[in-house]
Amino acid sequence: EIASLGGLPGVRTARWAGEHANDAANRHKCLEALSSIKNRQARFRTVITLIRQNFEQQVEGIVEGCIAEEESGNGGLGYDPVFIPNGYSQTFASLPTEIKNTISHRKRALEAMRQLLLT
């Protein structure tokens, strides 16, 4: 979710550059859309919904950060080569796996769901 783009690409991250787009095409569209924009604030968000019988609950995991000026790093997938989490100077794709897994939005969402299930 990119603040200056009204939250785009949002839930359509995988198809932002088109129905048959790949990760590289999506990142290219992202960098092009921000080429003249100074506010590059963004976030990774994962939402998990638990539905059972008459119960529905959503949890989320968020990592705040910004979009880099250019791609960097070989690790990860999707937008990892252009996303710099707050508190770091490297993209997700450049961070060691141990660090990335510690601050991951997916991990945070799964941990929130785990807590929900334990209550």
N, C-alpha and C positions, 0 to 999 in steps of 0.2 A: 504494500500500500504506500503510494508516494503522495505526500501531503499536497504538494503544489499541483498535482494532477488530479485532485479530487478523490484520492484513494485508489486510483488506477494502479496497476491492473486488477487489483482485488482478487475475487475468486476465479477470474479468467486468466490467471497468470500463465498457464500452459498454452493458451491459444490467443494471447494478446496480439501477436503479429499475424494472426490468421489461423484458420482451422487446421492446417497442416504444418504450422510453424514448428521449428525446433528451438531448443534453448538459446542457441546463438542468435537466431532471428529475433527472439523476444528481448534479449539483452540489447541488441542493436536498436530496436525500436525504443527501448527505455532510454538509452543514452542519447538518441536523436531527439526524443521528446523533451529531454532536460538540457539540451545543448546551449540554450540561451537563458536558462533559469538558474538563479543563485540558490534558492531554497531547495536543497536536495534531501530534506528530511524524509525518512521512509521507515517502514517497519515490516518485519516478517510476522505474520499471524497464523496460528493454527487453531482451528475450532473443532472440538469433538463433541458430538451429541450422543447422550445415552437415552435410549427410549426403551422402556419395558413396562408392560401393562398400562397403567394410567399415570406413569411417571415419565417426565421428559426434563432433562437438565443439560445445559451446555456449559462447557469450560473452554478456556482459551489459554494459549501461551503466546507471549509477544516478546520480540526482541526489537528494541528501538535502534535506529542508526541512520545512515545516509547513503545515498548513491554516489559512488566514486565517479571521477571524471572519465576513467577508462577501465577496462577489464584488467584484472590482476589475479594470478593464482591458478592452480590446476586442480585443486581439490573441490569436492562438492558437486552440486548440480544446479540447474535452474539459474537463478539470479545471484548465486554465491560469488561469482567473480566480480560483481559490481556493488555488492552490499557490504558496507563497513559498519559493524556494530558499535554502538556508543562505548567509549572507553578503550577502543582499539584503533590502531592506525592501519591495519591490514583488512583486506576483504575476508569474508567467510572462506572463500576458496584458498586463501593464503594462510589461514590460521591452522595450527596443528589440530588434528582430529580430536585430541583430548580436550582442548579448550572449546572448540566448536560444539562438541557434544555436551559440555557443561552448561553453555549458555543458550543452547538450541531452543527455538520456539516450540518445536515438536516435543522435546523433553519436558518443557514447562507445561504444555497442555496435558501430556501423559501423566505428569506428576499431579496436576490438579484433578484429573480423573481418578487417579489412584486414591487421593484424599477423599474424594466424593464417595467412592466405593467403600472406603473404610468407615464412613460415618453412618 
